[in-house]
Amino acid sequence: MLDGGLPAPDGAAGDEDVDLTVLREAARLIGRAESPELAISGILRLLSQMLGLNRARVMLPRIHDPGLTIRYAYGLTDEERERGQYRAGEGVAGRVMRTGQVAVVQDIDQEPLFLGRAVRRRTLPDEIVAYIAVPLMDGGVPMGVLAAHRLRQRPRKIDRDLGTLQTIAVFIVQILKFNALLEERTAHLRDENRQLKDALSSAQPAHGILGESEPLRVALHNALKVADTEVTVLITGESGTGKERFAELLHDQSGRRDGPFLAINCAAIPEQLLESELFGHERGAFTGANAAKKGKIEMADGGTLFLDEIGDMSPDLQTKLLRVLEKRVIQRVGGNRDIPVTVRILAATHKNLQQAVNEGRFRLDLYYRLNVFPLHLPPLRERRGDVRLLTRHFLYRTNREYRRNVVLGEGVLERLESYAWPGNIRQLENILRRAVLMARSDQVSAADVEAILAQESSIGQSVPAPLADGPRATATTPPATITPPPLPAARPYRRVREQDGDMLLGALEEAGGNKARAARALGMTPRQYRYHLDKLGLSKASDS
């Protein structure tokens, strides 16, 4: 007979001790077991050995239909577990799964719903055998069934077994839920890794130039067409689009690949120092030149020299660079001897050099020498689909670098794809690093990314976000421009001259010994002012 439940009379103190021992050992198994199989099988073994609840089994829905199958068991053979397959609602277990109510069969021989499918009656004792089944409830919804046999005629009350089974069922539900969460997370990581590996295998691997978008493919195709030539290439594109990486690609795919590759940023070095960096200097060429020094052009002989931000080069240096391109010779600063060089020049800029030529800030003849083959790199906002690929790449690399295991939450990739990226690839990489380091758990949420992007809102506000649908830019459509925040005007670099010593000390005296104030009075930065004092040997005099 099937009962929906039994009253709970007071049990013996010995039974209470046994129940507490079972529950305590079950909790210990949950904490120490390395897998759900070990934990649940160990708990079922406790039920059999300590309570006499034999052949205990956990039945869970099958993957492709709502029927039940025996997933975990103790005391059942492999054949019996294989036979334990039930259609939805079939048998005692099916009813428990459908109703969410416990079932107590006092005598399995008298219960029509008891099928005896998994365990044949002849393998059970000749005595009266009872059967208890309780639902595994998750938020009021059955997710499986816990069931066991027991001898009907025993001193221990059957209601105590029912109560213990209901408590154990709660334990098992927590194990299954935790395992499901772990499987979900593991599957998510596997999917992320698979997508990353697929993307990396299909993308152009040269120097980390990742992407599958058509604009990037065009740029790569054009670069590879001229890589193995001696032609001078002018790489244009916004800051952060990967100009130096393309220069490295051009070098490595050329016949000069075994020669040196040197890069220098023309905007990062003052004019006087830039000349020495490029062309080198002879001993005694200026104060502090105690020995002759080769410049980058001479050091790159037989290889490639990449001149980044060529648009910031002064007119005087433009003239000297033009001579290198035309005559293939250099003269060091302070020297008058021509030194032949065979170096390939690659240049890059984010500025409009044609406009600079029209305004007289850049030599027309040098422009034509550099712009033999123009190579334009598309901004990230025009590379549809590449944000997703680059994001996974940077996430994978950042996790490895910082020994983290952070994944992207729901909606993160979509938000990143909708951003305008005024700083292009460099900005995306920095934001991914920041998101990983700031993540409060092992997941970067959409809210975390939104907060970081809000901090970036002052950059490139004039760049419109790409539309999910709408007309794409055509060849005649001018690209969107970036209007960065205004920067303070840079103070021009001054050559160190002997006759300036009195001026430097006079300004310092008028400023009451304050070097920063003296520098401002002379239109110099404090660093420039100290540099001039050091070069003229006036540092000690200024401190007196």
TIZAPA-869020 format. One record per residue (C-alpha): residue number from 1; x, y, z; residue in three letters. Coordinates in nm, 2 decimals. Layout:
REM TIZAPA-869020
[pt NUM [X Y Z] ala]
...
//
This chain:
REM TIZAPA-869020
[pt 1 [0.00 0.00 0.00] met]
[pt 2 [0.12 0.35 -0.09] leu]
[pt 3 [0.12 0.61 0.20] asp]
[pt 4 [0.18 0.98 0.15] gly]
[pt 5 [0.35 1.00 0.49] gly]
[pt 6 [0.36 0.87 0.85] leu]
[pt 7 [0.33 1.02 1.19] pro]
[pt 8 [0.65 1.07 1.38] ala]
[pt 9 [0.64 0.91 1.72] pro]
[pt 10 [0.92 0.95 1.96] asp]
[pt 11 [1.21 0.71 1.88] gly]
[pt 12 [1.46 0.53 2.09] ala]
[pt 13 [1.77 0.72 2.20] ala]
[pt 14 [1.99 0.46 2.03] gly]
[pt 15 [1.81 0.53 1.70] asp]
[pt 16 [1.87 0.90 1.74] glu]
[pt 17 [2.24 0.85 1.79] asp]
[pt 18 [2.26 0.63 1.48] val]
[pt 19 [2.07 0.90 1.28] asp]
[pt 20 [2.31 1.17 1.40] leu]
[pt 21 [2.61 0.96 1.31] thr]
[pt 22 [2.48 0.90 0.96] val]
[pt 23 [2.41 1.27 0.91] leu]
[pt 24 [2.74 1.37 1.05] arg]
[pt 25 [2.93 1.12 0.83] glu]
[pt 26 [2.73 1.22 0.52] ala]
[pt 27 [2.82 1.59 0.58] ala]
[pt 28 [3.19 1.48 0.61] arg]
[pt 29 [3.16 1.29 0.28] leu]
[pt 30 [3.02 1.60 0.11] ile]
[pt 31 [3.31 1.81 0.22] gly]
[pt 32 [3.58 1.56 0.13] arg]
[pt 33 [3.46 1.37 -0.17] ala]
[pt 34 [3.63 1.47 -0.50] glu]
[pt 35 [3.33 1.40 -0.71] ser]
[pt 36 [2.95 1.37 -0.69] pro]
[pt 37 [2.98 0.99 -0.76] glu]
[pt 38 [3.20 0.94 -0.45] leu]
[pt 39 [2.99 1.16 -0.23] ala]
[pt 40 [2.65 1.02 -0.32] ile]
[pt 41 [2.77 0.65 -0.33] ser]
[pt 42 [2.93 0.69 0.01] gly]
[pt 43 [2.61 0.83 0.16] ile]
[pt 44 [2.41 0.54 0.01] leu]
[pt 45 [2.66 0.30 0.16] arg]
[pt 46 [2.60 0.46 0.51] leu]
[pt 47 [2.23 0.41 0.47] leu]
[pt 48 [2.27 0.05 0.40] ser]
[pt 49 [2.54 -0.04 0.65] gln]
[pt 50 [2.41 0.17 0.95] met]
[pt 51 [2.04 0.19 0.89] leu]
[pt 52 [1.95 -0.12 0.69] gly]
[pt 53 [1.82 0.08 0.40] leu]
[pt 54 [1.94 -0.15 0.14] asn]
[pt 55 [1.99 -0.12 -0.24] arg]
[pt 56 [1.95 0.26 -0.21] ala]
[pt 57 [1.95 0.44 -0.54] arg]
[pt 58 [1.92 0.79 -0.68] val]
[pt 59 [1.71 0.82 -0.99] met]
[pt 60 [1.73 1.12 -1.21] leu]
[pt 61 [1.56 1.23 -1.54] pro]
[pt 62 [1.72 1.11 -1.86] arg]
[pt 63 [1.89 1.36 -2.08] ile]
[pt 64 [1.65 1.34 -2.38] his]
[pt 65 [1.32 1.26 -2.21] asp]
[pt 66 [1.15 1.30 -1.87] pro]
[pt 67 [1.18 0.93 -1.78] gly]
[pt 68 [1.39 0.82 -1.49] leu]
[pt 69 [1.72 0.63 -1.48] thr]
[pt 70 [1.93 0.50 -1.19] ile]
[pt 71 [2.23 0.74 -1.18] arg]
[pt 72 [2.38 0.65 -0.84] tyr]
[pt 73 [2.33 0.33 -0.63] ala]
[pt 74 [2.48 0.11 -0.36] tyr]
[pt 75 [2.42 -0.27 -0.35] gly]
[pt 76 [2.30 -0.30 -0.71] leu]
[pt 77 [2.48 -0.48 -0.98] thr]
[pt 78 [2.56 -0.32 -1.31] asp]
[pt 79 [2.28 -0.53 -1.47] glu]
[pt 80 [2.03 -0.41 -1.21] glu]
[pt 81 [2.13 -0.05 -1.26] arg]
[pt 82 [2.09 -0.09 -1.64] glu]
[pt 83 [1.74 -0.23 -1.59] arg]
[pt 84 [1.64 0.06 -1.38] gly]
[pt 85 [1.48 0.27 -1.66] gln]
[pt 86 [1.13 0.42 -1.61] tyr]
[pt 87 [0.91 0.62 -1.84] arg]
[pt 88 [0.77 0.95 -1.71] ala]
[pt 89 [0.51 0.87 -1.43] gly]
[pt 90 [0.58 0.50 -1.44] glu]
[pt 91 [0.59 0.30 -1.12] gly]
[pt 92 [0.63 0.42 -0.76] val]
[pt 93 [0.93 0.64 -0.85] ala]
[pt 94 [0.75 0.79 -1.14] gly]
[pt 95 [0.46 0.89 -0.91] arg]
[pt 96 [0.69 1.05 -0.66] val]
[pt 97 [0.86 1.24 -0.94] met]
[pt 98 [0.53 1.36 -1.08] arg]
[pt 99 [0.36 1.46 -0.75] thr]
[pt 100 [0.66 1.56 -0.53] gly]
[pt 101 [0.51 1.34 -0.25] gln]
[pt 102 [0.69 1.07 -0.05] val]
[pt 103 [0.58 0.71 -0.10] ala]
[pt 104 [0.60 0.43 0.16] val]
[pt 105 [0.52 0.08 0.03] val]
[pt 106 [0.46 -0.14 0.34] gln]
[pt 107 [0.48 -0.46 0.14] asp]
[pt 108 [0.61 -0.46 -0.22] ile]
[pt 109 [0.43 -0.79 -0.29] asp]
[pt 110 [0.09 -0.62 -0.23] gln]
[pt 111 [0.16 -0.29 -0.43] glu]
[pt 112 [0.05 -0.30 -0.79] pro]
[pt 113 [0.26 0.01 -0.87] leu]
[pt 114 [0.58 -0.15 -0.75] phe]
[pt 115 [0.73 -0.30 -1.07] leu]
[pt 116 [1.03 -0.48 -0.93] gly]
[pt 117 [1.21 -0.40 -1.26] arg]
[pt 118 [1.56 -0.32 -1.13] ala]
[pt 119 [1.58 -0.57 -0.85] val]
[pt 120 [1.39 -0.90 -0.91] arg]
[pt 121 [1.18 -1.03 -0.62] arg]
[pt 122 [1.37 -1.36 -0.60] arg]
[pt 123 [1.69 -1.18 -0.51] thr]
[pt 124 [1.53 -1.02 -0.20] leu]
[pt 125 [1.48 -1.18 0.14] pro]
[pt 126 [1.17 -1.41 0.18] asp]
[pt 127 [1.04 -1.17 0.45] glu]
[pt 128 [0.81 -0.88 0.40] ile]
[pt 129 [1.01 -0.61 0.22] val]
[pt 130 [0.91 -0.25 0.23] ala]
[pt 131 [1.01 0.03 -0.01] tyr]
[pt 132 [1.05 0.40 0.07] ile]
[pt 133 [1.09 0.67 -0.20] ala]
[pt 134 [1.13 1.04 -0.13] val]
[pt 135 [1.15 1.33 -0.39] pro]
[pt 136 [1.47 1.53 -0.44] leu]
[pt 137 [1.31 1.88 -0.42] met]
[pt 138 [1.47 2.20 -0.56] asp]
[pt 139 [1.27 2.51 -0.50] gly]
[pt 140 [0.94 2.31 -0.48] gly]
[pt 141 [1.01 2.12 -0.80] val]
[pt 142 [1.11 1.75 -0.80] pro]
[pt 143 [1.45 1.69 -0.97] met]
[pt 144 [1.49 1.32 -0.89] gly]
[pt 145 [1.40 1.04 -0.65] val]
[pt 146 [1.59 0.88 -0.36] leu]
[pt 147 [1.46 0.52 -0.28] ala]
[pt 148 [1.56 0.21 -0.08] ala]
[pt 149 [1.44 -0.13 0.04] his]
[pt 150 [1.41 -0.23 0.40] arg]
[pt 151 [1.27 -0.53 0.60] leu]
[pt 152 [0.92 -0.45 0.72] arg]
[pt 153 [0.95 -0.63 1.05] gln]
[pt 154 [1.23 -0.44 1.23] arg]
[pt 155 [1.25 -0.28 1.58] pro]
[pt 156 [1.34 0.05 1.42] arg]
[pt 157 [1.03 0.25 1.32] lys]
[pt 158 [0.98 0.30 0.95] ile]
[pt 159 [0.90 0.67 1.00] asp]
[pt 160 [1.25 0.72 1.14] arg]
[pt 161 [1.39 0.58 0.81] asp]
[pt 162 [1.16 0.81 0.62] leu]
[pt 163 [1.27 1.12 0.81] gly]
[pt 164 [1.64 1.03 0.77] thr]
[pt 165 [1.59 0.97 0.40] leu]
[pt 166 [1.42 1.31 0.36] gln]
[pt 167 [1.72 1.48 0.53] thr]
[pt 168 [1.97 1.29 0.32] ile]
[pt 169 [1.77 1.39 0.01] ala]
[pt 170 [1.84 1.76 0.10] val]
[pt 171 [2.21 1.68 0.11] phe]
[pt 172 [2.20 1.50 -0.23] ile]
[pt 173 [2.01 1.79 -0.39] val]
[pt 174 [2.29 2.03 -0.28] gln]
[pt 175 [2.55 1.80 -0.42] ile]
[pt 176 [2.37 1.78 -0.75] leu]
[pt 177 [2.31 2.15 -0.77] lys]
[pt 178 [2.68 2.23 -0.70] phe]
[pt 179 [2.79 1.98 -0.96] asn]
[pt 180 [2.55 2.12 -1.22] ala]
[pt 181 [2.69 2.47 -1.15] leu]
[pt 182 [3.04 2.34 -1.18] leu]
[pt 183 [2.96 2.16 -1.50] glu]
[pt 184 [2.81 2.47 -1.64] glu]
[pt 185 [3.11 2.68 -1.55] arg]
[pt 186 [3.35 2.42 -1.69] thr]
[pt 187 [3.14 2.39 -2.01] ala]
[pt 188 [3.16 2.77 -2.03] his]
[pt 189 [3.53 2.77 -2.00] leu]
[pt 190 [3.57 2.48 -2.25] arg]
[pt 191 [3.35 2.68 -2.49] asp]
[pt 192 [3.56 2.99 -2.44] glu]
[pt 193 [3.88 2.80 -2.49] asn]
[pt 194 [3.74 2.62 -2.79] arg]
[pt 195 [3.63 2.94 -2.95] gln]
[pt 196 [3.96 3.11 -2.87] leu]
[pt 197 [4.16 2.82 -3.02] lys]
[pt 198 [3.93 2.81 -3.33] asp]
[pt 199 [3.97 3.19 -3.37] ala]
[pt 200 [4.35 3.18 -3.32] leu]
[pt 201 [4.38 2.89 -3.57] ser]
[pt 202 [4.18 3.08 -3.84] ser]
[pt 203 [4.33 3.42 -3.78] ala]
[pt 204 [4.65 3.56 -3.92] gln]
[pt 205 [4.92 3.46 -3.66] pro]
[pt 206 [5.19 3.71 -3.77] ala]
[pt 207 [5.29 3.91 -3.47] his]
[pt 208 [4.96 3.87 -3.30] gly]
[pt 209 [4.76 4.05 -3.58] ile]
[pt 210 [4.43 3.89 -3.50] leu]
[pt 211 [4.11 3.95 -3.69] gly]
[pt 212 [3.88 3.81 -3.96] glu]
[pt 213 [3.71 4.13 -4.07] ser]
[pt 214 [3.73 4.24 -4.43] glu]
[pt 215 [3.91 4.57 -4.37] pro]
[pt 216 [4.19 4.39 -4.17] leu]
[pt 217 [4.22 4.12 -4.44] arg]
[pt 218 [4.27 4.40 -4.70] val]
[pt 219 [4.54 4.56 -4.50] ala]
[pt 220 [4.72 4.23 -4.44] leu]
[pt 221 [4.69 4.14 -4.81] his]
[pt 222 [4.84 4.48 -4.91] asn]
[pt 223 [5.12 4.45 -4.66] ala]
[pt 224 [5.22 4.10 -4.77] leu]
[pt 225 [5.23 4.21 -5.14] lys]
[pt 226 [5.51 4.46 -5.07] val]
[pt 227 [5.68 4.29 -4.77] ala]
[pt 228 [5.95 4.12 -4.97] asp]
[pt 229 [6.05 4.43 -5.16] thr]
[pt 230 [6.27 4.74 -5.09] glu]
[pt 231 [5.98 4.98 -5.13] val]
[pt 232 [5.93 5.25 -4.86] thr]
[pt 233 [5.59 5.20 -4.69] val]
[pt 234 [5.40 5.48 -4.51] leu]
[pt 235 [5.16 5.32 -4.25] ile]
[pt 236 [4.87 5.54 -4.16] thr]
[pt 237 [4.60 5.49 -3.90] gly]
[pt 238 [4.47 5.60 -3.57] glu]
[pt 239 [4.67 5.56 -3.25] ser]
[pt 240 [4.64 5.20 -3.12] gly]
[pt 241 [4.56 5.03 -3.45] thr]
[pt 242 [4.89 4.83 -3.46] gly]
[pt 243 [5.12 5.02 -3.69] lys]
[pt 244 [5.44 4.89 -3.53] glu]
[pt 245 [5.31 4.53 -3.55] arg]
[pt 246 [5.25 4.58 -3.92] phe]
[pt 247 [5.60 4.72 -3.95] ala]
[pt 248 [5.74 4.41 -3.78] glu]
[pt 249 [5.53 4.20 -4.02] leu]
[pt 250 [5.68 4.38 -4.32] leu]
[pt 251 [6.03 4.32 -4.18] his]
[pt 252 [5.99 3.95 -4.10] asp]
[pt 253 [5.83 3.88 -4.44] gln]
[pt 254 [6.12 4.05 -4.63] ser]
[pt 255 [6.47 3.94 -4.73] gly]
[pt 256 [6.59 4.16 -4.44] arg]
[pt 257 [6.44 3.93 -4.18] arg]
[pt 258 [6.78 3.82 -4.05] asp]
[pt 259 [6.89 4.18 -4.01] gly]
[pt 260 [6.80 4.42 -3.72] pro]
[pt 261 [6.46 4.58 -3.68] phe]
[pt 262 [6.48 4.90 -3.49] leu]
[pt 263 [6.19 5.14 -3.40] ala]
[pt 264 [6.19 5.49 -3.27] ile]
[pt 265 [5.90 5.73 -3.19] asn]
[pt 266 [5.98 6.07 -3.34] cys]
[pt 267 [5.73 6.24 -3.11] ala]
[pt 268 [5.87 6.11 -2.79] ala]
[pt 269 [6.22 6.26 -2.81] ile]
[pt 270 [6.32 6.63 -2.83] pro]
[pt 271 [6.46 6.75 -3.16] glu]
[pt 272 [6.83 6.78 -3.05] gln]
[pt 273 [6.83 6.44 -2.89] leu]
[pt 274 [6.63 6.29 -3.18] leu]
[pt 275 [6.90 6.39 -3.43] glu]
[pt 276 [7.16 6.22 -3.22] ser]
[pt 277 [6.94 5.91 -3.18] glu]
[pt 278 [6.89 5.88 -3.55] leu]
[pt 279 [7.23 5.98 -3.69] phe]
[pt 280 [7.46 5.92 -3.40] gly]
[pt 281 [7.74 6.17 -3.30] his]
[pt 282 [8.11 6.21 -3.30] glu]
[pt 283 [8.32 6.25 -2.99] arg]
[pt 284 [8.31 6.61 -2.88] gly]
[pt 285 [8.01 6.70 -3.09] ala]
[pt 286 [7.84 6.86 -2.79] phe]
[pt 287 [7.88 6.88 -2.42] thr]
[pt 288 [7.87 6.53 -2.27] gly]
[pt 289 [7.97 6.36 -2.60] ala]
[pt 290 [8.27 6.18 -2.46] asn]
[pt 291 [8.27 5.91 -2.72] ala]
[pt 292 [8.14 5.85 -3.08] ala]
[pt 293 [7.81 5.68 -3.10] lys]
[pt 294 [7.62 5.51 -3.38] lys]
[pt 295 [7.26 5.63 -3.45] gly]
[pt 296 [6.96 5.41 -3.51] lys]
[pt 297 [6.99 5.45 -3.89] ile]
[pt 298 [7.35 5.32 -3.88] glu]
[pt 299 [7.26 5.04 -3.63] met]
[pt 300 [6.98 4.93 -3.86] ala]
[pt 301 [7.21 4.88 -4.16] asp]
[pt 302 [7.11 4.57 -4.35] gly]
[pt 303 [6.77 4.57 -4.17] gly]
[pt 304 [6.47 4.78 -4.12] thr]
[pt 305 [6.42 5.11 -3.94] leu]
[pt 306 [6.06 5.20 -3.83] phe]
[pt 307 [6.00 5.57 -3.78] leu]
[pt 308 [5.67 5.61 -3.58] asp]
[pt 309 [5.49 5.95 -3.57] glu]
[pt 310 [5.70 6.08 -3.86] ile]
[pt 311 [5.47 6.38 -3.88] gly]
[pt 312 [5.62 6.52 -3.57] asp]
[pt 313 [5.97 6.54 -3.71] met]
[pt 314 [6.12 6.89 -3.74] ser]
[pt 315 [6.19 7.05 -4.08] pro]
[pt 316 [6.57 7.03 -4.02] asp]
[pt 317 [6.56 6.65 -3.96] leu]
[pt 318 [6.32 6.61 -4.25] gln]
[pt 319 [6.59 6.74 -4.47] thr]
[pt 320 [6.85 6.51 -4.33] lys]
[pt 321 [6.62 6.21 -4.36] leu]
[pt 322 [6.55 6.30 -4.72] leu]
[pt 323 [6.92 6.28 -4.79] arg]
[pt 324 [6.93 5.93 -4.64] val]
[pt 325 [6.65 5.81 -4.87] leu]
[pt 326 [6.81 5.97 -5.18] glu]
[pt 327 [7.18 5.92 -5.13] lys]
[pt 328 [7.18 5.62 -4.88] arg]
[pt 329 [7.44 5.80 -4.67] val]
[pt 330 [7.44 5.97 -4.33] ile]
[pt 331 [7.66 6.21 -4.14] gln]
[pt 332 [7.69 6.18 -3.76] arg]
[pt 333 [7.63 6.49 -3.55] val]
[pt 334 [7.96 6.68 -3.53] gly]
[pt 335 [8.11 6.49 -3.82] gly]
[pt 336 [8.16 6.56 -4.20] asn]
[pt 337 [8.22 6.20 -4.32] arg]
[pt 338 [7.95 6.03 -4.53] asp]
[pt 339 [7.87 5.68 -4.40] ile]
[pt 340 [7.69 5.45 -4.65] pro]
[pt 341 [7.39 5.27 -4.52] val]
[pt 342 [7.16 5.01 -4.67] thr]
[pt 343 [6.85 5.04 -4.45] val]
[pt 344 [6.48 5.01 -4.54] arg]
[pt 345 [6.27 5.29 -4.40] ile]
[pt 346 [5.92 5.23 -4.28] leu]
[pt 347 [5.73 5.53 -4.15] ala]
[pt 348 [5.40 5.57 -3.97] ala]
[pt 349 [5.17 5.85 -3.86] thr]
[pt 350 [4.82 5.91 -3.73] his]
[pt 351 [4.83 6.26 -3.87] lys]
[pt 352 [4.72 6.39 -4.21] asn]
[pt 353 [5.05 6.44 -4.38] leu]
[pt 354 [4.89 6.59 -4.69] gln]
[pt 355 [4.74 6.86 -4.48] gln]
[pt 356 [5.08 6.91 -4.31] ala]
[pt 357 [5.24 6.95 -4.66] val]
[pt 358 [4.98 7.20 -4.76] asn]
[pt 359 [5.04 7.40 -4.44] glu]
[pt 360 [5.42 7.40 -4.49] gly]
[pt 361 [5.49 7.18 -4.19] arg]
[pt 362 [5.61 6.88 -4.39] phe]
[pt 363 [5.84 6.86 -4.69] arg]
[pt 364 [5.66 6.76 -5.01] leu]
[pt 365 [5.96 6.58 -5.15] asp]
[pt 366 [6.00 6.38 -4.83] leu]
[pt 367 [5.63 6.30 -4.84] tyr]
[pt 368 [5.66 6.15 -5.19] tyr]
[pt 369 [5.97 5.95 -5.08] arg]
[pt 370 [5.79 5.80 -4.78] leu]
[pt 371 [5.45 5.75 -4.94] asn]
[pt 372 [5.57 5.52 -5.22] val]
[pt 373 [5.33 5.26 -5.09] phe]
[pt 374 [5.06 5.38 -4.85] pro]
[pt 375 [4.92 5.12 -4.61] leu]
[pt 376 [4.61 5.23 -4.41] his]
[pt 377 [4.51 5.04 -4.10] leu]
[pt 378 [4.14 5.04 -4.02] pro]
[pt 379 [4.02 5.16 -3.67] pro]
[pt 380 [3.87 4.89 -3.45] leu]
[pt 381 [3.52 5.03 -3.48] arg]
[pt 382 [3.52 4.94 -3.85] glu]
[pt 383 [3.65 4.59 -3.79] arg]
[pt 384 [3.31 4.41 -3.75] arg]
[pt 385 [3.35 4.09 -3.54] gly]
[pt 386 [3.71 4.14 -3.45] asp]
[pt 387 [3.63 4.29 -3.10] val]
[pt 388 [3.49 3.95 -2.99] arg]
[pt 389 [3.80 3.77 -3.12] leu]
[pt 390 [4.05 4.02 -2.97] leu]
[pt 391 [3.86 4.02 -2.64] thr]
[pt 392 [3.89 3.65 -2.59] arg]
[pt 393 [4.25 3.66 -2.69] his]
[pt 394 [4.33 3.94 -2.44] phe]
[pt 395 [4.12 3.76 -2.17] leu]
[pt 396 [4.31 3.43 -2.22] tyr]
[pt 397 [4.65 3.61 -2.21] arg]
[pt 398 [4.56 3.82 -1.91] thr]
[pt 399 [4.44 3.52 -1.71] asn]
[pt 400 [4.76 3.34 -1.78] arg]
[pt 401 [4.98 3.64 -1.70] glu]
[pt 402 [4.80 3.72 -1.37] tyr]
[pt 403 [4.72 3.35 -1.28] arg]
[pt 404 [4.35 3.42 -1.28] arg]
[pt 405 [4.05 3.22 -1.40] asn]
[pt 406 [3.81 3.50 -1.49] val]
[pt 407 [3.54 3.46 -1.75] val]
[pt 408 [3.31 3.70 -1.92] leu]
[pt 409 [2.95 3.73 -1.79] gly]
[pt 410 [2.63 3.76 -2.00] glu]
[pt 411 [2.62 4.07 -2.22] gly]
[pt 412 [2.98 4.17 -2.18] val]
[pt 413 [3.09 4.08 -2.54] leu]
[pt 414 [2.78 4.26 -2.68] glu]
[pt 415 [2.86 4.58 -2.48] arg]
[pt 416 [3.22 4.57 -2.59] leu]
[pt 417 [3.12 4.53 -2.95] glu]
[pt 418 [2.89 4.84 -2.93] ser]
[pt 419 [3.17 5.07 -2.80] tyr]
[pt 420 [3.34 5.31 -3.03] ala]
[pt 421 [3.70 5.24 -2.92] trp]
[pt 422 [3.87 5.57 -2.98] pro]
[pt 423 [4.19 5.41 -2.85] gly]
[pt 424 [4.15 5.11 -3.07] asn]
[pt 425 [4.32 4.78 -2.99] ile]
[pt 426 [4.55 4.93 -2.72] arg]
[pt 427 [4.24 5.06 -2.53] gln]
[pt 428 [4.06 4.73 -2.56] leu]
[pt 429 [4.36 4.54 -2.42] glu]
[pt 430 [4.40 4.79 -2.13] asn]
[pt 431 [4.03 4.77 -2.04] ile]
[pt 432 [4.04 4.38 -2.04] leu]
[pt 433 [4.34 4.39 -1.81] arg]
[pt 434 [4.16 4.63 -1.58] arg]
[pt 435 [3.84 4.43 -1.58] ala]
[pt 436 [4.03 4.11 -1.49] val]
[pt 437 [4.22 4.27 -1.21] leu]
[pt 438 [3.91 4.45 -1.07] met]
[pt 439 [3.67 4.15 -1.09] ala]
[pt 440 [3.52 4.09 -0.75] arg]
[pt 441 [3.45 3.73 -0.83] ser]
[pt 442 [3.57 3.49 -1.10] asp]
[pt 443 [3.34 3.66 -1.36] gln]
[pt 444 [3.35 4.00 -1.53] val]
[pt 445 [2.99 4.13 -1.53] ser]
[pt 446 [2.83 4.37 -1.77] ala]
[pt 447 [2.81 4.62 -1.49] ala]
[pt 448 [3.18 4.60 -1.43] asp]
[pt 449 [3.25 4.67 -1.79] val]
[pt 450 [3.00 4.95 -1.80] glu]
[pt 451 [3.17 5.12 -1.50] ala]
[pt 452 [3.51 5.10 -1.67] ile]
[pt 453 [3.38 5.23 -2.00] leu]
[pt 454 [3.22 5.52 -1.81] ala]
[pt 455 [3.57 5.62 -1.70] gln]
[pt 456 [3.68 5.62 -2.06] glu]
[pt 457 [3.39 5.84 -2.17] ser]
[pt 458 [3.60 6.15 -2.21] ser]
[pt 459 [3.81 5.99 -2.48] ile]
[pt 460 [3.71 6.02 -2.84] gly]
[pt 461 [3.36 6.15 -2.77] gln]
[pt 462 [3.31 6.26 -3.12] ser]
[pt 463 [3.35 5.91 -3.26] val]
[pt 464 [3.00 5.76 -3.31] pro]
[pt 465 [2.93 5.41 -3.19] ala]
[pt 466 [2.90 5.16 -3.48] pro]
[pt 467 [2.54 5.07 -3.56] leu]
[pt 468 [2.42 4.71 -3.55] ala]
[pt 469 [2.24 4.77 -3.88] asp]
[pt 470 [2.27 5.04 -4.13] gly]
[pt 471 [2.48 5.16 -4.43] pro]
[pt 472 [2.85 5.08 -4.41] arg]
[pt 473 [3.11 5.33 -4.49] ala]
[pt 474 [3.20 5.34 -4.86] thr]
[pt 475 [3.52 5.43 -5.03] ala]
[pt 476 [3.40 5.79 -5.06] thr]
[pt 477 [3.28 5.82 -4.70] thr]
[pt 478 [3.54 6.00 -4.49] pro]
[pt 479 [3.64 5.81 -4.18] pro]
[pt 480 [3.53 5.93 -3.84] ala]
[pt 481 [3.79 6.14 -3.67] thr]
[pt 482 [3.89 6.15 -3.31] ile]
[pt 483 [3.90 6.47 -3.12] thr]
[pt 484 [4.11 6.41 -2.81] pro]
[pt 485 [4.10 6.64 -2.51] pro]
[pt 486 [4.31 6.96 -2.56] pro]
[pt 487 [4.66 6.92 -2.44] leu]
[pt 488 [4.88 7.20 -2.30] pro]
[pt 489 [5.10 7.36 -2.56] ala]
[pt 490 [5.44 7.20 -2.56] ala]
[pt 491 [5.74 7.42 -2.49] arg]
[pt 492 [5.99 7.43 -2.78] pro]
[pt 493 [6.32 7.25 -2.72] tyr]
[pt 494 [6.62 7.49 -2.68] arg]
[pt 495 [6.97 7.40 -2.77] arg]
[pt 496 [7.23 7.42 -2.49] val]
[pt 497 [7.44 7.73 -2.55] arg]
[pt 498 [7.74 7.86 -2.35] glu]
[pt 499 [7.61 8.22 -2.36] gln]
[pt 500 [7.28 8.12 -2.19] asp]
[pt 501 [7.46 8.06 -1.85] gly]
[pt 502 [7.41 8.41 -1.72] asp]
[pt 503 [7.05 8.41 -1.83] met]
[pt 504 [6.98 8.08 -1.64] leu]
[pt 505 [7.14 8.19 -1.32] leu]
[pt 506 [6.98 8.54 -1.34] gly]
[pt 507 [6.63 8.39 -1.37] ala]
[pt 508 [6.71 8.17 -1.08] leu]
[pt 509 [6.81 8.46 -0.87] glu]
[pt 510 [6.50 8.66 -0.96] glu]
[pt 511 [6.29 8.35 -0.86] ala]
[pt 512 [6.44 8.34 -0.52] gly]
[pt 513 [6.62 8.01 -0.59] gly]
[pt 514 [6.30 7.83 -0.71] asn]
[pt 515 [6.40 7.64 -1.02] lys]
[pt 516 [6.05 7.56 -1.13] ala]
[pt 517 [5.96 7.93 -1.12] arg]
[pt 518 [6.28 8.02 -1.30] ala]
[pt 519 [6.20 7.76 -1.57] ala]
[pt 520 [5.85 7.91 -1.62] arg]
[pt 521 [6.00 8.26 -1.65] ala]
[pt 522 [6.22 8.14 -1.93] leu]
[pt 523 [5.94 7.94 -2.11] gly]
[pt 524 [6.10 7.61 -2.02] met]
[pt 525 [5.99 7.30 -1.83] thr]
[pt 526 [6.17 7.23 -1.50] pro]
[pt 527 [6.33 6.93 -1.66] arg]
[pt 528 [6.47 7.13 -1.95] gln]
[pt 529 [6.59 7.40 -1.71] tyr]
[pt 530 [6.78 7.14 -1.50] arg]
[pt 531 [6.92 6.98 -1.81] tyr]
[pt 532 [7.07 7.31 -1.93] his]
[pt 533 [7.22 7.37 -1.59] leu]
[pt 534 [7.38 7.02 -1.59] asp]
[pt 535 [7.52 7.06 -1.94] lys]
[pt 536 [7.67 7.40 -1.87] leu]
[pt 537 [7.82 7.28 -1.54] gly]
[pt 538 [7.61 7.52 -1.34] leu]
[pt 539 [7.42 7.28 -1.11] ser]
[pt 540 [7.65 7.34 -0.81] lys]
[pt 541 [7.64 7.72 -0.87] ala]
[pt 542 [7.26 7.71 -0.87] ser]
[pt 543 [7.25 7.53 -0.54] asp]
[pt 544 [7.48 7.77 -0.36] ser]
//
